[in-house]
Amino acid sequence: MAAQKLRQIRSRPSLQMKFCPLCKQTFKDDNVNFCRQDGTPLVIESWSQSDTQQLLGKVQPGIGGSIHSQKQGVSNIPTTSATLTQTRRPRKSKTIDSLAVLPFVNVSQDPGTDYLSEGITESIINSLSPLPKLRVMARSTVFRYRDRAVDPSEVGKALGVRAVVSGRVNHFGDRLMINTELVDVSDGSQLWGQQYNLAFADIFEVQEEIAREISEMLRMKLTGAEKKQLVKRYTENSKAYQLYLKGRFFWAKRTPESLKKGIDCFQQAIDVDPDYALAYVGIADCYIHRGGGASIGLRPSEGMAKAKVATQRALSLDDTLAEAHTSLAYVKLLYDWDWQASEKEYQRAIELNPKYTEAHHSYSHYLTAMGRSEESLAESLRSLELEPLDLLMNVHLAWHYLMAREPDLAVTQLHKTLELEANSFQAHLYLGQAYEFMKLYEDAVVELQRAKGLSEASTEALAALGHAYATLGRREDAQSILNRFEQLSREVYVSPYLIATVHLGLEEKDKAFESLEKAFVERDQWMIYLKVDPIFDTLRTESHYAELVKRVGLTNN
């Protein structure tokens, strides 16, 4: 049945003349899918005029070969126009072992459908990434090329891969037109190309076929289990899947408002399909982000409770999900303070998917908290190896160096990070903290003020600036930040641990301990670093501090 459906929505090798519906220029070359004059998708000469108009709408030339539909909500696109185009080159004799899937371009002129093009891209990446003999560039790496007109071959060379997948997605009401191609980076030749005209309900078959075709053209020799994994579905409901893609789109933005939207979308997906395990993982990740919901105004007890329920439900549905084990490991680490159970979940996640970056990244946090610095460094480097251009992974390595009391290495890493993104607030935040560690207080304040300006919502940046002010002797400025925290705490959750750091900078030890005790009661996420955080080094000889570390359960770890 699936094969029959694919025959209806994909192209067959075309021996027919193609033409541009705008400039009317004709093309005989089967390898040409877009007009060389204005970038409009070509159509088969045998299509009727009404078919062409219904499929493409009234089109105008787009930048970089894209098209823009001037019709909104086009429906009743003719299913007879399934004869699009397919290109297949003779396969290379040598296996291609590395690949980048560039962000598919949304050419529908509707930003509200960006989640579709991004979601399709991410789904293809996720399907191919687990293959053991194929190195697939991570989402965060390739999405740096989003909204940029790029040459696939040049991008492939820059990323050090041998093949590149690119594509375009056009959305017409409940239908999609997807064009994708696979390019050999060595000579720029097209190894394979395909156009699909489909209802959204058929998206699963198309994504599976794209993954299969790519693996075949790369001459991948897959085991039965690998072939099964390549086309694994996490839901059979296209509506639930569409809502899930929207949820991931909002989750990726990681702002307080987008996290709320992400939770709403994931919940709607679950309402449509109550057995959709990945949607439960999505909910958990939103609540876990920034410590049990602090980014969306929830106390750890409320946010982490919701995250725990969601991860346990996900694992009850599919205990082979590395994402679910990683999320549960986070809950065990940040809130339960169950160190053995947390490590067990991390190790299981990495066993299930050794290429899952987030498992390595968050496991590094666990190892740092336990004082196992060398192992943490290994996991940090592994994360960066998997996603070399990811801002978070680059910043994380610098954070590791700070916790390991190596500020000079942190500074070097942060300068590299700022070359990737000059406006990374976390890079400026940790650079400021590194400078303070090195007693370069004026430089520290400059960087921390920059971090605060780039992320007004970050209480972490605000606390770091308050501590620097206090250390530099600017007591009134530090006190104003404490006043700001008091005001904020009436509206949202503010970490008492972070407040304690400002009191400590002001040499108010009693108030610092008072805040740390409150953080203990709240099970604040930062408390797991009490054993290793350099900012509290001046308190380590205090019996109260040692007793607090013991109560958190970190003494023998």
C-alpha positions in Angstrom: 0.0 0.0 0.0 2.8 2.4 0.9 4.6 1.6 -2.3 1.5 2.4 -4.3 1.0 5.7 -2.5 4.6 6.7 -3.2 4.1 6.0 -6.9 1.2 8.4 -6.8 3.1 11.2 -5.1 6.6 11.0 -6.5 8.0 11.5 -9.9 8.9 8.9 -12.5 11.9 9.3 -14.8 10.7 12.0 -17.1 11.3 11.8 -20.9 8.9 14.7 -21.4 9.6 18.4 -22.2 9.6 20.7 -19.2 8.8 24.4 -19.3 8.7 27.4 -17.0 5.1 28.6 -16.4 6.4 32.2 -16.1 8.8 32.8 -18.9 7.6 29.8 -21.0 11.2 28.7 -21.7 11.5 25.0 -22.4 14.1 22.5 -21.1 15.0 19.1 -22.4 17.6 18.3 -19.8 16.1 15.9 -17.2 18.5 17.1 -14.6 17.1 20.6 -14.6 14.2 21.1 -12.2 14.2 24.9 -11.8 14.1 27.6 -14.5 17.6 29.0 -15.1 16.1 32.5 -15.7 13.9 33.1 -12.7 14.1 30.1 -10.4 10.5 28.9 -10.9 9.9 25.1 -10.5 9.5 23.6 -14.0 6.4 21.7 -14.9 5.7 18.9 -17.4 4.6 20.1 -20.8 1.7 17.6 -20.8 0.1 19.1 -17.8 -3.1 21.0 -18.4 -3.2 24.7 -17.9 -5.5 24.4 -14.9 -3.3 21.8 -13.3 -0.3 24.0 -13.6 -2.1 27.0 -12.1 -3.6 25.0 -9.3 -0.2 23.5 -8.4 1.9 26.6 -8.5 -0.6 29.4 -8.0 0.3 32.7 -9.5 4.0 32.7 -9.1 6.7 35.4 -9.4 10.5 35.0 -9.4 12.0 34.5 -6.0 15.4 35.2 -4.6 17.8 32.3 -5.0 15.5 30.3 -7.2 12.6 30.2 -4.8 9.0 30.9 -5.7 6.3 32.7 -3.9 2.6 31.7 -4.1 0.2 34.6 -4.1 -2.7 32.3 -3.3 -3.4 31.5 0.3 -4.8 28.2 1.4 -4.9 26.6 -2.1 -6.9 23.4 -2.0 -8.0 20.7 -4.4 -4.6 20.5 -6.0 -4.9 17.8 -8.7 -3.6 14.4 -7.7 -3.1 13.6 -11.4 -0.1 16.0 -11.4 2.0 13.4 -9.7 4.3 13.1 -12.7 7.0 15.5 -11.6 10.7 14.8 -12.1 13.3 12.4 -10.8 17.0 12.4 -11.4 19.3 9.5 -10.6 23.0 9.4 -11.5 25.0 6.2 -11.7 26.2 5.5 -8.1 29.8 6.2 -7.2 32.0 3.2 -6.8 33.1 4.4 -3.3 30.9 4.7 -0.3 30.2 8.3 0.8 30.7 8.3 4.6 29.8 11.9 5.6 26.7 14.0 4.9 25.1 17.4 5.6 21.4 18.0 5.3 21.0 21.7 4.7 17.9 23.4 6.0 15.1 23.0 3.5 13.9 26.3 2.2 10.3 27.4 2.9 9.2 29.0 -0.4 5.6 29.5 0.4 6.0 33.1 1.6 4.4 32.3 4.9 6.7 32.4 7.9 4.0 30.6 9.8 4.9 27.4 8.0 8.7 27.6 8.7 8.2 24.7 11.1 7.4 22.4 8.2 10.6 23.0 6.3 12.7 22.9 9.5 10.8 19.9 10.8 11.3 17.9 7.6 15.0 18.7 7.6 15.4 17.6 11.2 13.5 14.4 10.6 15.8 13.4 7.8 18.8 14.2 10.0 17.4 12.2 12.8 16.7 9.2 10.6 20.2 9.1 9.1 22.3 10.1 12.2 22.1 6.8 14.0 23.6 4.9 11.1 27.0 3.8 12.5 29.0 4.2 9.3 27.7 7.6 8.3 28.7 10.9 9.9 25.8 13.3 9.6 26.2 16.9 10.6 23.9 17.9 13.4 21.0 20.2 13.2 22.6 23.0 15.1 25.6 22.9 12.7 23.6 23.0 9.4 21.0 25.4 10.6 23.6 28.1 10.7 23.1 28.2 6.9 19.3 28.8 7.2 18.0 31.8 5.2 21.3 32.1 3.3 21.8 31.6 -0.4 24.6 29.0 -0.4 26.3 26.7 -2.9 25.9 23.1 -1.5 29.3 22.1 -2.7 31.0 25.0 -1.0 29.1 24.3 2.2 30.0 20.7 2.0 33.7 21.5 1.7 33.5 23.9 4.6 31.9 21.3 6.8 34.2 18.5 5.7 31.5 16.2 4.3 31.4 14.3 1.0 27.7 14.9 0.1 25.1 17.5 0.8 21.3 17.2 0.7 19.3 20.4 0.0 15.6 21.0 -0.6 12.6 23.3 -1.0 9.2 23.0 0.5 6.1 24.8 -0.8 2.9 24.6 1.2 -0.6 24.9 -0.4 -3.4 24.5 2.1 -3.2 20.8 3.2 -0.7 19.9 0.5 3.0 20.1 0.0 5.4 20.2 -2.9 8.9 19.1 -1.9 12.0 19.2 -4.1 15.2 17.6 -2.8 18.5 16.7 -4.3 21.7 15.0 -3.2 25.0 16.6 -4.4 28.5 15.1 -4.6 30.8 17.7 -2.9 33.9 16.6 -4.9 32.6 17.7 -8.3 29.2 19.4 -7.6 27.3 16.7 -9.5 23.8 15.7 -8.6 23.6 12.1 -7.5 19.9 12.1 -7.0 16.9 14.5 -7.2 13.2 14.2 -6.6 10.1 16.2 -6.6 7.0 15.3 -4.6 3.4 16.6 -4.7 1.6 15.3 -1.7 -1.1 15.7 0.9 0.4 16.3 4.4 -1.0 12.9 5.4 1.6 11.3 3.1 4.5 13.0 4.7 5.7 9.9 6.5 6.1 7.9 3.2 8.0 10.8 1.6 10.4 11.3 4.5 11.1 7.6 4.7 11.7 7.4 0.9 14.1 10.3 1.0 16.1 8.7 3.8 16.1 5.3 1.9 17.2 6.9 -1.4 20.0 8.8 0.3 21.3 5.8 2.0 21.2 3.8 -1.2 22.9 6.5 -3.3 25.7 6.7 -0.6 26.1 2.9 -1.1 25.4 2.3 2.6 25.2 -1.4 3.4 22.6 -1.5 6.1 21.6 -4.4 8.5 18.0 -5.3 8.9 17.9 -3.5 12.2 19.4 -0.3 10.6 16.9 -0.5 7.8 14.1 -0.7 10.3 15.5 2.2 12.3 15.7 4.3 9.1 12.0 4.2 8.6 10.8 4.1 12.2 7.7 6.1 12.9 6.9 7.5 16.3 3.2 8.2 15.4 1.0 7.2 12.5 -1.1 10.3 12.9 -0.1 13.1 10.5 -1.9 15.8 12.5 -0.1 14.8 15.7 3.2 14.9 13.8 2.5 18.3 12.4 1.8 19.6 16.0 5.0 17.9 17.1 7.0 19.7 14.4 5.5 23.0 15.6 6.5 22.1 19.2 10.1 21.4 18.2 10.2 24.7 16.2 9.2 26.7 19.3 11.5 24.6 21.6 14.5 25.4 19.5 14.0 29.1 20.2 14.4 28.5 23.9 12.7 31.8 25.0 10.2 31.9 27.9 7.3 32.6 25.4 8.4 30.0 22.9 8.7 27.3 25.6 5.1 28.0 26.6 4.1 27.6 22.9 6.1 24.5 22.6 4.4 22.9 25.6 1.0 23.8 24.1 1.9 22.2 20.8 3.3 19.0 22.3 0.2 18.7 24.5 -2.1 19.1 21.4 -0.1 16.4 19.7 -0.7 14.1 22.7 -4.4 14.9 22.7 -4.5 13.7 19.1 -2.3 10.7 19.7 -2.0 9.8 23.4 0.8 7.2 22.6 3.1 9.7 21.0 6.3 9.1 23.1 8.4 11.8 21.5 5.7 14.4 22.2 6.0 13.6 25.9 9.8 14.0 25.7 9.2 17.4 24.1 7.1 18.5 27.1 9.7 17.3 29.5 12.5 19.1 27.7 10.5 22.4 27.8 10.1 22.1 31.6 13.7 21.0 32.2 15.2 23.9 30.3 16.9 26.2 32.6 16.2 24.2 35.7 12.7 22.9 36.0 10.8 25.7 34.3 12.6 28.7 35.7 12.5 30.3 32.2 8.7 30.2 32.3 8.2 31.3 35.9 7.8 27.9 37.6 9.4 26.7 40.8 11.7 23.6 40.4 9.2 21.5 42.3 6.4 22.3 39.8 8.4 22.2 36.6 10.4 19.1 37.4 7.4 17.2 38.6 5.8 17.8 35.2 9.0 16.8 33.4 9.3 13.6 35.4 5.7 12.5 34.7 6.3 13.2 31.0 9.6 11.3 30.7 8.2 8.3 32.6 5.2 8.2 30.3 7.5 8.4 27.2 9.6 5.5 28.5 6.5 3.4 29.2 5.6 3.8 25.5 9.1 3.3 24.1 12.1 2.5 26.3 14.5 2.6 23.3 14.3 6.4 23.1 17.7 7.9 23.9 16.0 11.3 24.2 13.7 10.1 26.9 16.5 8.5 28.9 18.5 11.7 28.7 15.5 13.8 29.9 14.9 11.4 32.8 18.6 11.6 33.7 18.4 15.4 33.8 15.4 15.1 36.3 17.3 12.6 38.4 20.3 15.0 38.4 18.8 18.4 38.8 15.9 17.7 41.1 15.9 14.2 42.6 19.7 14.4 43.4 19.8 10.6 42.7 23.3 10.4 41.4 23.4 6.7 40.6 20.1 6.6 38.9 21.0 9.7 36.8 24.3 8.2 35.6 22.5 4.9 34.8 20.1 6.8 32.5 22.9 8.8 30.8 24.8 5.6 30.1 21.7 3.9 28.7 21.0 6.9 26.5 24.5 6.9 25.0 24.3 3.1 24.6 21.1 3.6 22.6 22.4 6.4 20.4 26.1 7.2 20.8 25.6 10.2 18.4 23.0 11.9 20.5 24.8 15.1 21.4 22.5 16.2 24.3 23.2 13.0 26.1 27.0 13.7 26.1 26.5 17.3 26.9 24.3 16.8 29.9 26.3 13.8 31.1 29.2 16.2 31.2 27.2 18.4 33.6 26.6 15.4 35.8 30.4 14.5 35.8 31.3 18.1 36.7 28.9 18.1 39.6 30.4 14.8 40.9 33.9 16.3 40.7 35.0 14.0 37.9 36.6 16.7 35.8 38.6 14.7 33.4 35.6 12.5 32.4 33.5 15.7 32.1 36.1 17.1 29.7 36.0 14.0 27.6 32.2 14.2 27.3 32.4 18.0 26.5 34.9 17.3 23.7 32.7 14.5 22.4 29.7 16.9 22.3 31.8 19.4 20.4 33.1 16.7 18.0 29.5 15.8 17.2 28.4 19.5 16.7 31.5 21.6 16.1 29.5 24.7 15.1 26.9 24.6 17.8 27.1 27.7 20.1 25.9 25.8 23.1 28.5 23.1 22.8 31.2 25.7 22.3 30.1 27.7 25.3 29.7 24.5 27.4 33.4 23.6 26.9 34.3 27.0 28.2 32.0 26.5 31.2 33.7 23.2 31.9 37.1 25.0 32.0 35.7 27.5 34.4 34.4 24.8 36.8 37.8 23.1 36.5 39.5 26.4 37.5 41.2 26.9 34.2 40.1 30.4 33.2 42.8 30.9 30.7 41.6 27.9 28.7 38.0 29.2 29.1 39.0 32.6 27.6 40.7 30.9 24.6 37.6 28.8 24.0 35.2 31.8 24.4 37.2 33.9 21.9 36.7 31.0 19.4 33.0 31.0 20.2 32.6 34.7 19.7 34.0 34.2 16.2 31.0 32.0 15.5 28.5 34.4 17.1 29.6 37.8 18.4 26.3 38.3 20.2 26.2 35.1 22.2 25.2 36.3 25.6 26.5 33.1 27.3 29.9 33.6 25.7 30.1 37.1 27.1 28.8 35.9 30.4 31.4 33.2 30.9 34.1 35.5 29.5 33.2 38.0 32.2 33.4 35.3 34.9 36.7 34.1 33.6 38.1 37.6 33.7 36.9 38.0 37.3 38.5 34.7 38.1 41.8 36.2 36.7 41.2 39.4 38.8 40.7 41.5 35.6 37.7 43.1 37.3 37.1 46.1 34.9 37.2 43.8 31.9 34.9 41.4 33.7 32.3 44.1 34.3 32.4 45.2 30.6 31.7 41.6 29.4 29.0 41.0 32.0 27.2 44.3 31.1 27.3 43.1 27.5 25.8 39.8 28.5 23.1 41.5 30.5 22.3 43.7 27.5 22.0 40.8 25.2 19.7 38.8 27.5 17.6 41.0 29.8 15.7 37.9 30.9 18.8 36.1 32.2 19.0 36.1 36.0 22.3 34.2 35.7 23.9 37.2 33.8 22.4 39.6 36.3 23.8 37.7 39.3 27.2 37.5 37.7 27.2 41.2 37.2 26.1 41.8 40.8 29.0 39.7 42.1 31.5 41.5 39.9 30.2 44.9 41.0 30.5 43.8 44.6 34.1 42.5 44.1 35.1 45.7 42.4 33.7 47.8 45.4 30.6 49.1 43.5 28.3 48.2 46.4 25.4 50.4 45.4 25.3 48.8 42.0 25.4 45.3 43.5 22.6 46.2 45.9 20.5 47.5 43.1 20.7 44.1 41.5 19.6 42.5 44.7 16.7 44.9 44.8 15.9 43.9 41.2 15.8 40.2 42.2 13.5 40.9 45.1 11.1 42.7 42.7 11.3 39.9 40.1 10.7 37.1 42.7 7.2 38.5 43.2 6.5 37.6 39.6 8.6 34.6 38.6 11.0 32.1 40.3 14.5 33.6 40.9 17.2 31.2 42.0 18.2 31.7 45.6 21.6 30.2 44.7 22.3 33.0 42.3 21.2 35.6 44.9 23.6 34.0 47.3 26.5 34.7 45.0 25.8 38.5 45.1 25.6 38.5 48.9 28.9 36.6 49.0 30.5 39.3 46.8 29.3 41.9 49.3 30.9 39.7 52.0 27.4 39.1 53.6 28.1 35.5 54.6 25.0 35.1 56.8 22.7 36.3 54.0 24.5 34.1 51.5 23.9 31.0 53.7 20.3 32.1 54.2 19.8 32.1 50.4 21.7 28.8 50.0 19.4 27.2 52.6 16.4 28.4 50.7 17.9 27.0 47.5 18.3 23.6 49.3 14.6 23.6 50.3 13.6 24.6 46.7 15.9 21.9 45.3 17.3 24.6 43.1 19.2 23.2 40.0 22.4 25.1 40.8 22.8 23.2 44.1 24.3 20.2 42.4 27.4 22.3 41.7 27.9 23.2 45.4 30.9 20.9 45.7 32.8 22.4 42.7 31.6 25.9 42.0 34.7 28.2 42.3 32.5 31.2 43.2 32.0 29.7 46.7 35.7 28.9 47.4 35.9 31.4 50.2 33.2 29.5 52.1 34.7 26.0 51.8 36.4 26.2 55.2 33.1 27.0 56.8 31.5 24.1 58.7 28.0 25.3 57.6 29.1 25.0 54.0 30.5 21.5 54.4 27.4 20.4 56.2 25.3 21.8 53.3 27.3 20.0 50.8 26.8 16.8 52.8 23.0 17.3 53.0 22.8 17.7 49.2 24.5 14.2 49.1 27.8 15.3 47.4 30.3 14.4 50.1 31.2 10.9 48.9 30.9 11.6 45.1 
